[in-house]
Amino acid sequence: MLRTSLAVSLSAISSINAAADEGMWLPNALPLAQMKAAYGFEPSAGWADHLQRSAVRFSTGGSGSLVSAQGLVMTNHHVGSDMLAKLSTPTRDLLETGFLARSRADELPCPDLELDVLWSIEDVTARIEKAGNEATDLAKAGAARRAAIAAIEDAATKATGLKCEVVTLYQGGRYHLYSYKTYRDVRLVFAPETAIAFFGGDTDNFEFPRFALDCCFFRIYENGKPLAPDHFLRWDVASSGNNPDGANGAQEGELVFTWGHPGSTNRLYTAEHVQHMRDVEEPMRLKRLWRSEVKLATFMGRSAENSRIAREDFFGVQNGRKSTQGLLDALQDPALIREKLAHDAEIARKLKGTEAGERFERGRRKIVQSLDAWNKLAPNYFAFERWRAGDLAGLARTAIRIVSESEKPSDQRLAEYSDGNRASLESFFYSPAPIQPDLEIERLSSWLASLAEERGLDHPAVQKLLDGKSPRARASEIVRGTRLAEVDVRRTFAQMTKNDLTNATDPMIQFAMLCDGEARAVRTAWENEVESLQESGYADVAAAHFAAFGESVYPDATFTLRMSYGVVAGWTTDEGAKVPAFTTIGGTFTRAEARAGDPAFALPKSWLDARARLDASVPFNFVSTNDIIGGNSGSPIVDRDGDIVGLIFDGNLDSLAGDVIYDGTRNRATSVDARGMLHAMRVVYGANELVDEMHNSTAKPITP
């Protein structure tokens, strides 16, 4: 990746250190010295706690925030779109029409959606390391650590009533216990049409300028009433002339903060591991995504209803394909590997002749050994344990494992079946969300066909699963014959004995049993030969990093709450073009007209009808140097006072390398501007009561 200077004028800041804004920081280990040195910012003692308890994690894989005194939660449309699809019907497509609840009674209950608010963090590293150190080999050490984690989670859940998770940090260098308040009565309040939420479609995804109203609002209920949270975020907008939501807002060069849940990064990876990503892991993932995208496009082309029910799958695959391709492009730049090699060499040089240096080299050897095992086990692991055979197949496997795992002590079960995880598991397993049989047939037949393509139709495992039929005929037979779409049937299966379940005649249960033995075997091998080695190896590598650079090193992302900071700023392209930091609502119509005839740029009727009433100058989207990754979608962008100025929804193409490296000169996070969001909600959708609720809620100002 080429590195250039940031050629943009920043008010009140004379220059930006390219690395100054890097980092996804733990809430309990903020980079206070760095922020003060770079920006003169010193938060108050209550600043971080307030923002932590205003942040929300979505079980669907995104972030959000509490934004009113009545439990209103803001996130992205694409974070909420899975729920919009579940709440839609052939005659009411919420993704196409959008949704606005005019009263509390109109808010739609959301099946199987969990929202988590982080309440406390405790370091439990010593307890877990002690369990691992008492084992006689690496595989047993990994199993001992997993048992210790389950025991800690179960005990904490029983003691507090909270959802408790042990988080592995620094790829195994530290372990923290995170305790969450979890809410399961969540209701949909507002969502715009997909046409404006995802304006520009795949063409504009990960690009800038952008013009997207990628927002969605839910409400948390507790004991049947809207939640009255102690902490929620104020909006940095105020009444101003004809635009009641147009004052203040983000300014170019302003220091801003993201509080969200980045999913996964691998910046601690050794050079050898990054090379493996480049040559093996990402090409394998990209091949699967391309195949899925073509298969789904074919399925959607058969009918309008097929297009409706598969749209979310398709968008997800498209997004994954584009982001994976962007990461792979970055990995294939020789400069990136040279930088990783130089980084590892610098650590080795600094620590030469020390115990930490020996640990570093020992850790690297373990990681190389784990990658050999990865290559051996990956075909079976991803085919069987990480299978993508559809919702019904997943429910069948869950039923089988609920029965078998319940016979064991909690700390000896597969992690997701422990007592501490039981409530979340049951929320998923007993969800009343609709299941689409035609889409399930497509998913299962595609999985079977992929298995036949990779192994050959005459392979014994393929023959056993197909039972003498084609992949589509076999999938149709199983899906049409199962009753797992019925919640009461699932309850019956989950309460059976292992022997009764084995004798059950449901075809999906029987099919899942054919796969479960091989899936369990390869999972055990994967945990022992890949995960245990990497966890031990990276514990050594992390210790070396601490010895070389001190403890003030941020860990890789783990879909847990992190803070990142940066400034609102555009960038300069390789060709020397300056990309501005902001777009406007008026620019949306200009972009639509320039791409007339392309369905991805067709504005919904609501926007065309409201054009004359909209203020074209209102900022709509903006970019900043905040360090983000997938999972940050839906994170609030706040100013020094902790007030909302934007809503993260994307990154630019240069941000796709963020899995392994951060380039502050051009890596940008993309947000919906708070002013544009609220202006559109008022003028286009007439959501005045909702916007007034957010303005009129009384949140305590936070002294920065």
C-alpha positions in Angstrom: 0.0 0.0 0.0 1.4 3.4 -1.0 1.6 6.0 1.7 1.0 9.6 1.0 0.7 12.8 3.0 -2.7 13.9 4.2 -3.3 17.0 2.0 -6.2 18.7 3.7 -6.6 21.8 5.8 -7.6 21.1 9.4 -8.9 23.8 11.6 -7.2 24.0 15.0 -4.8 21.1 14.1 -1.7 21.8 12.2 -0.8 18.2 11.3 -1.8 14.6 11.8 0.6 11.9 12.8 -0.3 9.0 10.4 -0.3 6.5 13.3 -1.7 8.8 16.0 -5.3 7.8 15.4 -4.6 4.0 15.2 -6.2 1.7 17.8 -9.3 0.0 19.0 -8.9 0.6 22.7 -10.4 -1.2 25.6 -12.8 0.9 27.7 -10.7 0.2 30.8 -7.4 1.0 29.1 -7.9 4.2 27.1 -4.8 5.8 25.5 -5.1 8.9 27.7 -1.5 10.1 27.2 -1.7 9.7 23.5 -5.0 11.6 23.2 -3.6 14.4 25.4 -0.3 14.6 23.4 -2.0 14.6 20.0 -5.1 16.7 20.7 -4.9 18.1 24.2 -7.9 16.1 25.3 -8.3 14.8 28.8 -11.7 13.1 29.5 -13.3 13.3 32.9 -13.6 10.3 35.2 -17.2 9.7 34.2 -16.8 10.3 30.4 -15.8 6.7 29.6 -18.3 5.1 31.9 -21.1 7.1 30.4 -20.2 6.2 26.9 -19.6 2.6 27.8 -23.1 2.2 29.3 -24.7 4.0 26.4 -23.2 1.6 23.8 -25.2 -1.4 22.7 -24.1 -4.6 21.0 -26.5 -6.3 18.6 -26.6 -10.1 18.5 -26.9 -9.8 14.7 -23.3 -8.7 14.6 -23.3 -4.9 14.8 -23.2 -2.0 17.2 -25.7 0.6 18.4 -26.3 3.2 21.1 -29.0 4.3 23.5 -30.2 7.8 22.3 -33.2 8.7 24.4 -34.6 8.5 27.9 -37.3 6.1 26.6 -34.9 3.3 25.6 -34.5 4.3 21.9 -31.6 2.5 20.2 -29.8 3.8 17.1 -28.0 1.5 14.7 -27.5 1.0 10.9 -30.2 -0.1 8.5 -27.9 -2.9 7.4 -27.5 -4.1 11.1 -31.3 -4.1 11.4 -32.1 -5.5 8.0 -32.1 -9.1 9.1 -34.9 -8.2 11.5 -36.7 -6.2 8.8 -36.6 -9.3 6.6 -38.0 -11.5 9.4 -40.8 -9.0 10.0 -41.7 -8.8 6.3 -44.3 -10.8 4.4 -45.0 -11.2 0.7 -47.6 -8.3 1.0 -45.6 -6.1 3.4 -41.9 -5.8 2.5 -40.3 -3.5 5.1 -37.0 -3.5 3.3 -38.7 -2.0 0.2 -41.2 0.3 2.0 -39.4 1.2 5.2 -41.2 1.5 8.5 -42.3 4.1 11.0 -44.2 3.4 14.2 -46.6 6.3 14.8 -47.3 5.1 18.4 -45.8 2.7 20.9 -48.6 0.2 20.0 -47.3 0.2 16.4 -43.8 -0.8 17.3 -43.0 -4.3 16.1 -41.6 -7.0 18.5 -38.4 -8.5 17.1 -37.9 -12.3 17.3 -34.6 -13.6 18.6 -32.9 -10.2 18.8 -30.6 -9.6 21.8 -29.1 -6.3 22.8 -26.2 -6.2 25.2 -24.8 -3.2 27.3 -21.4 -3.7 28.9 -21.6 -3.3 32.6 -18.3 -4.4 34.0 -14.8 -5.8 33.2 -12.6 -8.0 35.3 -9.2 -9.4 34.6 -9.2 -13.2 35.0 -5.9 -13.9 33.2 -4.2 -15.5 36.2 -7.0 -18.0 36.8 -7.1 -19.2 33.2 -3.4 -19.3 32.8 -3.1 -21.4 36.0 -5.5 -23.9 34.5 -3.5 -24.2 31.3 -0.1 -24.3 33.0 -1.2 -27.4 35.0 -1.8 -29.4 31.8 0.8 -31.8 30.4 0.6 -30.8 26.7 -0.7 -28.0 24.6 -3.9 -29.8 23.6 -4.8 -30.6 27.2 -3.8 -27.0 28.2 -6.3 -25.7 25.6 -9.0 -27.9 27.0 -8.2 -26.9 30.5 -8.4 -23.2 29.6 -11.8 -23.8 27.9 -13.1 -25.6 31.0 -11.8 -22.8 33.2 -13.5 -20.2 31.0 -16.8 -22.0 31.1 -16.6 -22.3 34.9 -15.9 -18.6 35.4 -18.7 -17.6 33.0 -21.2 -19.9 34.7 -20.3 -18.8 38.2 -20.4 -15.1 37.3 -23.8 -15.5 35.5 -25.3 -17.2 38.6 -23.8 -14.6 41.0 -24.9 -11.5 39.0 -27.8 -12.5 36.8 -25.9 -10.8 33.9 -24.6 -12.3 30.7 -21.0 -13.1 31.4 -18.3 -13.8 28.7 -14.6 -14.4 29.1 -12.9 -12.5 26.2 -9.6 -13.7 24.9 -7.4 -10.6 24.2 -4.0 -10.4 22.4 -4.9 -13.7 20.8 -4.3 -15.4 24.2 -2.1 -12.9 26.1 -4.9 -11.8 28.4 -8.4 -12.9 29.5 -11.1 -10.5 30.7 -14.5 -11.3 32.1 -17.2 -9.0 30.5 -20.6 -8.8 32.2 -23.5 -7.4 30.2 -27.1 -6.3 30.8 -29.0 -8.2 28.1 -32.4 -7.1 26.7 -34.6 -9.4 24.7 -37.8 -7.4 24.4 -36.8 -5.2 21.5 -39.2 -3.6 19.1 -38.7 -1.9 15.7 -39.4 1.8 15.6 -38.1 3.3 12.3 -36.3 2.2 9.2 -36.0 4.0 5.8 -36.3 2.1 2.5 -33.3 0.0 1.4 -33.1 2.2 -1.7 -31.8 5.1 0.3 -30.2 3.2 3.2 -28.0 1.3 0.7 -28.1 4.0 -2.0 -25.5 3.1 -4.7 -25.6 -0.6 -3.8 -22.5 -2.7 -4.5 -21.1 -0.1 -6.7 -20.7 2.5 -4.0 -20.1 0.1 -1.1 -16.7 0.9 0.5 -16.4 4.0 -1.6 -16.7 7.7 -1.0 -18.4 10.2 -1.7 -21.4 8.4 -0.3 -25.1 9.4 0.0 -26.8 6.9 2.3 -29.4 7.1 5.1 -28.1 3.9 6.7 -29.9 4.2 10.0 -32.5 2.2 11.9 -34.1 2.7 15.3 -35.3 0.1 17.9 -36.7 0.4 21.4 -35.8 -1.7 24.4 -38.6 -2.7 26.7 -38.2 -3.9 30.3 -41.2 -5.4 32.2 -43.5 -4.4 29.4 -42.5 -0.7 29.5 -39.9 1.3 27.5 -36.5 1.1 29.2 -35.5 4.2 31.3 -31.7 4.0 31.0 -29.4 5.8 33.4 -27.1 6.5 30.4 -27.9 7.5 26.9 -26.4 9.9 24.3 -27.4 13.5 23.6 -27.4 14.9 20.0 -25.0 17.6 19.0 -27.7 19.5 17.0 -30.1 22.3 18.0 -32.9 24.4 16.5 -31.6 26.7 13.9 -33.8 28.7 11.4 -35.6 26.6 8.8 -33.7 23.5 9.7 -34.5 22.6 13.4 -31.8 20.0 13.4 -29.1 21.9 11.6 -26.9 23.6 14.1 -23.6 22.4 15.4 -22.7 18.9 14.1 -19.3 17.6 13.1 -16.8 20.1 11.7 -13.8 19.5 9.5 -10.8 18.8 11.6 -12.8 18.1 14.8 -11.8 15.4 17.2 -14.4 12.6 17.3 -14.7 9.3 19.0 -16.3 5.9 18.0 -17.7 3.6 20.7 -18.6 0.3 19.1 -17.9 -3.4 18.8 -15.3 -4.1 16.0 -15.6 -7.8 15.1 -12.2 -9.2 14.4 -8.7 -8.0 13.4 -5.4 -9.9 13.1 -2.8 -7.1 13.6 -0.9 -9.1 16.1 -0.4 -11.9 13.6 3.2 -12.8 12.8 4.5 -12.4 9.2 4.1 -16.1 8.6 0.5 -16.0 9.7 -0.2 -13.0 7.4 1.4 -14.8 4.5 -0.9 -17.8 5.2 -3.9 -15.4 5.1 -2.7 -14.1 1.8 -2.0 -17.4 0.1 -4.5 -19.8 1.7 -7.2 -18.4 3.9 -8.5 -15.4 2.1 -8.4 -17.0 -1.4 -10.4 -19.9 0.0 -12.9 -17.5 1.5 -13.2 -15.5 -1.7 -13.8 -18.6 -3.8 -16.7 -19.6 -1.6 -18.2 -16.1 -1.6 -18.1 -15.9 -5.4 -19.8 -19.2 -5.6 -22.5 -18.2 -3.1 -23.1 -14.9 -4.9 -23.7 -16.6 -8.3 -25.9 -19.2 -6.8 -28.1 -16.7 -4.9 -28.3 -14.4 -7.9 -29.6 -17.4 -10.0 -32.1 -18.3 -7.3 -33.3 -14.6 -7.0 -33.8 -14.4 -10.8 -36.4 -17.1 -10.8 -39.2 -15.0 -9.2 -40.0 -11.8 -7.3 -40.7 -13.7 -4.2 -37.3 -15.5 -4.4 -35.7 -12.1 -4.8 -37.4 -10.9 -1.6 -36.6 -13.8 0.6 -33.0 -14.1 -0.5 -32.1 -10.4 -0.6 -30.5 -10.3 2.8 -28.4 -13.3 2.1 -27.3 -11.8 -1.2 -26.4 -8.4 0.2 -24.4 -10.1 3.0 -22.5 -12.3 0.5 -21.9 -9.3 -1.8 -20.5 -7.3 1.1 -18.3 -10.1 2.2 -17.0 -10.7 -1.3 -16.1 -7.1 -1.8 -14.5 -6.7 1.7 -12.5 -10.0 1.3 -11.3 -8.9 -2.1 -10.2 -5.6 -0.7 -8.3 -7.3 2.1 -6.7 -9.7 -0.3 -5.6 -6.9 -2.6 -3.9 -5.3 0.4 -2.2 -8.6 1.4 -0.9 -9.0 -2.1 1.0 -5.8 -1.9 4.6 -6.9 -1.2 5.2 -3.8 1.0 2.7 -5.1 3.6 4.6 -8.3 4.1 7.9 -6.5 4.2 6.5 -4.3 6.9 5.3 -7.3 9.0 8.7 -9.0 8.5 10.5 -5.8 9.6 8.2 -5.5 12.6 9.0 -9.1 13.7 12.7 -8.6 13.1 12.7 -5.4 15.2 11.1 -7.3 18.2 13.6 -10.1 17.8 16.4 -7.6 17.8 15.1 -5.7 20.8 14.7 -8.9 22.8 17.8 -10.8 21.6 19.3 -12.8 24.4 16.4 -12.4 26.8 13.7 -14.7 28.1 11.1 -12.7 26.3 13.0 -13.0 23.0 13.1 -16.8 23.4 9.3 -16.8 24.1 8.8 -14.8 20.9 10.7 -17.3 18.8 8.9 -20.2 20.5 5.6 -18.6 19.9 6.4 -18.1 16.2 7.2 -21.8 15.9 3.9 -22.8 17.5 2.0 -20.6 15.1 3.8 -22.2 12.1 2.9 -25.6 13.4 -0.7 -24.6 13.8 -0.8 -23.4 10.2 0.3 -26.8 9.0 -2.6 -28.3 11.0 -4.9 -25.6 9.6 -4.1 -26.8 6.0 -4.8 -30.4 6.9 -8.0 -29.9 8.8 -9.6 -26.9 7.0 -11.5 -28.8 4.3 -13.4 -30.9 6.8 -13.7 -28.2 9.4 -15.3 -25.6 7.1 -17.4 -28.2 5.3 -18.9 -29.9 8.4 -18.4 -27.9 11.6 -18.7 -24.5 10.0 -21.3 -25.6 7.5 -23.7 -23.2 5.8 -26.5 -25.6 5.0 -29.4 -23.4 6.1 -31.4 -22.4 9.2 -33.2 -25.7 9.4 -30.0 -27.7 9.3 -28.6 -25.4 12.0 -31.7 -26.0 14.2 -31.4 -29.8 13.7 -27.8 -29.7 14.8 -28.6 -27.5 17.8 -31.4 -29.9 18.9 -28.9 -32.9 18.7 -26.3 -31.0 20.7 -28.7 -29.6 23.3 -29.6 -33.2 24.1 -26.1 -34.7 24.1 -24.3 -31.7 25.7 -26.9 -31.4 28.6 -25.7 -34.8 29.9 -22.3 -33.3 30.7 -21.1 -30.9 33.4 -21.4 -27.4 32.1 -17.6 -26.8 32.0 -17.1 -29.9 29.9 -19.6 -29.0 27.1 -19.1 -27.3 23.8 -18.8 -23.6 24.8 -22.1 -22.4 23.3 -24.0 -25.0 25.3 -22.7 -24.1 28.8 -25.2 -22.9 31.5 -24.0 -19.4 31.1 -24.9 -19.3 27.4 -28.2 -21.1 27.8 -30.5 -18.1 27.6 -29.0 -16.8 24.4 -29.0 -20.3 22.9 -32.7 -20.7 23.7 -33.5 -17.3 22.3 -32.2 -18.4 19.0 -33.5 -22.0 19.1 -37.0 -21.1 20.0 -37.3 -18.1 17.8 -40.7 -17.7 16.1 -39.1 -16.0 13.1 -40.4 -17.3 9.8 -38.4 -19.9 7.8 -38.6 -19.9 4.0 -38.8 -23.4 2.6 -37.7 -22.5 -0.9 -34.6 -20.6 0.4 -33.8 -23.5 2.7 -33.9 -25.9 -0.2 -31.5 -23.6 -2.1 -29.1 -23.3 0.9 -29.0 -27.1 1.6 -28.8 -28.1 -2.1 -26.0 -25.6 -2.6 -24.1 -27.0 0.4 -24.5 -30.6 -0.9 -23.5 -29.6 -4.4 -20.4 -27.8 -3.1 -19.4 -30.9 -1.1 -19.8 -33.1 -4.3 -17.8 -30.6 -6.3 -14.9 -30.6 -3.8 -14.8 -34.4 -3.1 -16.4 -36.0 -6.1 -19.9 -37.5 -6.3 -18.6 -41.0 -5.6 -16.9 -40.0 -2.3 -18.4 -42.2 0.5 -19.4 -39.2 2.7 -21.1 -37.6 -0.3 -22.9 -40.8 -1.2 -24.1 -41.2 2.3 -25.5 -37.7 2.5 -27.2 -37.7 -1.0 -28.8 -41.2 -0.4 -28.8 -41.9 -4.2 -30.4 -38.6 -5.2 -29.2 -35.3 -6.7 -28.3 -32.4 -4.3 -31.5 -30.5 -5.2 -33.8 -33.6 -4.9 -32.2 -34.6 -1.6 -32.5 -31.1 -0.2 -36.1 -30.8 -1.3 -37.0 -34.1 0.3 -35.5 -33.2 3.6 -36.8 -29.6 3.8 -40.3 -30.6 2.7 -40.4 -33.4 5.2 -39.1 -31.7 8.4 -41.2 -30.0 11.0 -38.4 -28.1 12.6 -39.9 -24.8 11.4 -42.5 -25.3 14.2 -41.2 -24.0 17.6 -43.2 -26.6 19.6 -41.6 -29.4 17.6 -38.2 -28.0 18.5 -39.1 -28.0 22.2 -40.1 -31.6 21.9 -36.9 -32.6 20.4 -34.8 -30.7 22.9 -36.5 -32.5 25.8 -35.9 -36.0 24.4 -33.3 -38.5 25.6 -30.3 -39.2 23.2 -31.8 -42.6 22.4 -35.3 -41.1 21.6 -33.7 -38.4 19.4 -31.7 -41.1 17.5 -34.9 -42.9 16.7 -36.8 -39.7 15.7 -38.1 -39.9 12.1 -37.7 -36.2 11.2 -35.6 -36.2 8.0 -33.6 -33.1 9.0 -32.7 -34.5 12.4 -31.6 -37.7 10.7 -29.6 -35.8 8.1 -27.9 -33.7 10.8 -26.9 -36.8 12.7 -25.2 -38.2 9.6 -22.9 -35.1 9.7 -22.5 -34.5 13.5 -20.0 -37.2 14.2 -17.6 -36.0 11.6 -18.3 -32.3 12.6 -17.5 -33.1 16.3 -14.3 -35.0 15.4 -12.9 -32.3 13.3 -13.9 -29.6 15.8 -12.0 -31.4 18.5 -8.9 -31.7 16.2 -9.2 -28.1 15.3 -9.4 -27.0 18.9 -6.4 -29.2 19.9 -4.1 -28.7 16.9 -5.0 -25.2 15.6 -6.6 -23.1 18.3 -4.7 -24.4 21.3 -1.4 -23.9 19.5 -2.3 -20.5 18.3 -3.5 -19.4 21.7 -0.3 -20.6 23.4 1.8 -19.2 20.6 0.2 -15.8 20.7 0.4 -15.7 24.4 4.2 -15.9 23.9 4.1 -13.3 21.1 2.0 -10.9 23.2 4.4 -11.2 26.1 7.2 -10.3 23.7 5.3 -7.3 22.5 4.7 -6.1 26.0 8.4 -6.6 26.8 9.5 -4.7 23.6 6.9 -1.9 23.6 5.3 -1.8 27.1 1.8 -2.6 28.2 0.1 0.3 26.3 -0.6 -1.8 23.2 -4.2 -2.3 22.1 -5.4 -5.8 21.5 -7.0 -7.1 18.3 -10.7 -6.7 17.9 -13.0 -9.3 19.5 -16.6 -8.0 18.9 -16.4 -6.4 22.3 -16.6 -2.7 23.1 -13.8 -0.5 22.0 -13.1 3.2 21.6 -11.3 4.7 18.7 -10.5 8.4 18.1 -9.7 10.5 15.0 -10.6 13.7 13.2 -13.1 14.5 10.5 -11.0 14.7 7.3 -10.9 13.8 3.7 -7.9 12.4 1.9 -5.8 12.6 -1.3 -5.9 9.7 -3.9 -2.9 8.2 -5.7 -3.8 10.4 -8.6 -3.6 13.5 -6.5 -7.4 14.2 -6.3 -8.7 15.6 -3.0 -11.6 13.7 -1.6 -13.7 16.1 0.6 -14.8 15.1 4.1 -18.5 15.8 3.6 -21.4 15.2 1.2 -24.7 16.9 1.2 -28.4 15.9 0.8 -28.4 17.9 -2.4 -25.6 15.7 -3.7 -27.7 12.7 -3.4 -30.0 13.9 -6.2 -27.1 14.9 -8.4 -25.6 11.4 -7.9 -29.0 9.7 -8.8 -29.3 11.8 -11.9 -25.8 11.0 -13.0 -26.5 7.3 -12.7 -30.1 7.4 -14.2 -31.3 4.0 -15.3 -29.2 2.1 -12.7 -31.5 0.5 -10.2 -28.9 0.8 -7.4 -29.2 4.6 -7.7 -32.9 4.9 -8.0 -34.2 7.1 -5.1 -37.4 6.0 -3.4 -40.6 7.9 -4.1 -40.6 9.4 -0.7 -37.4 11.3 -1.5 -38.5 12.4 -4.9 -41.7 13.8 -3.4 -39.8 15.6 -0.6 -37.0 17.1 -2.8 -38.4 20.6 -2.9 -38.8 20.6 0.9 -35.3 19.3 1.7 -32.4 21.7 2.4 -29.8 20.6 -0.2 -27.0 22.1 1.8 -27.4 19.9 4.9 -24.4 17.6 5.4 -25.4 14.0 4.7 -22.3 11.7 5.1 -18.8 12.4 6.2 -15.5 10.6 6.7 -13.0 10.6 9.6 -9.7 8.9 10.6 -11.3 6.7 13.2 -9.9 3.1 13.2 -12.9 0.8 12.6 -13.6 -2.7 11.1 -16.7 -4.9 10.5 -18.8 -5.0 13.6 -18.4 -1.2 14.1 -21.4 -0.8 11.9 -24.0 1.2 13.9 -21.5 2.7 16.3 -22.1 6.3 17.3 -19.6 9.0 16.4 -19.5 11.5 19.3 -17.6 14.7 20.0 -15.5 15.7 23.1 -18.7 16.2 25.1 -19.9 12.7 24.2 -22.7 14.1 22.0 -23.7 12.4 18.8 -22.4 13.9 15.6 -22.7 10.8 13.3 -23.4 7.2 12.8 -20.7 4.8 11.5 -21.9 2.7 8.6 -18.9 1.9 6.3 -15.3 2.5 5.5 -13.5 3.4 2.3 -11.5 0.9 0.1 -8.3 1.7 2.0 -9.9 0.6 5.3 -10.4 -2.9 4.0 -6.7 -3.6 4.9 -7.7 -2.8 8.5 -7.8 -6.4 9.4 -4.0 -6.5 9.4 -2.8 -2.8 9.2 -3.9 0.8 9.7 -2.9 3.6 7.3 -3.9 6.9 8.8 -3.2 8.8 5.6 -6.1 7.3 3.7 -8.0 4.8 6.0 -11.4 6.4 6.5 -14.5 5.6 8.5 -17.8 6.7 6.8 -20.7 8.0 8.9 -24.2 9.4 8.4 -24.1 13.0 9.6 -26.5 13.6 12.5 -27.9 16.7 10.8 -28.7 14.9 7.6 -30.2 11.9 9.4 -32.6 14.0 11.5 -33.4 16.4 8.7 -34.4 13.5 6.5 -36.4 11.9 9.3 -38.5 15.1 9.7 -38.9 16.2 6.1 -39.1 13.0 4.2 -40.7 10.7 6.7 -42.6 13.1 9.0 -41.0 11.4 12.0 -41.3 14.6 14.1 -42.4 12.8 17.3 -39.4 10.5 17.1 -36.9 13.3 16.5 -38.5 15.4 19.2 -38.1 12.5 21.6 -34.4 12.4 20.9 -34.0 16.2 21.3 -36.2 16.5 24.4 -34.7 13.6 26.3 -32.7 14.9 29.2 -29.3 13.3 29.3 -26.7 14.6 31.8 -24.0 16.6 30.0 -20.6 14.9 30.3 -17.7 17.2 31.2 -14.9 16.1 28.9 
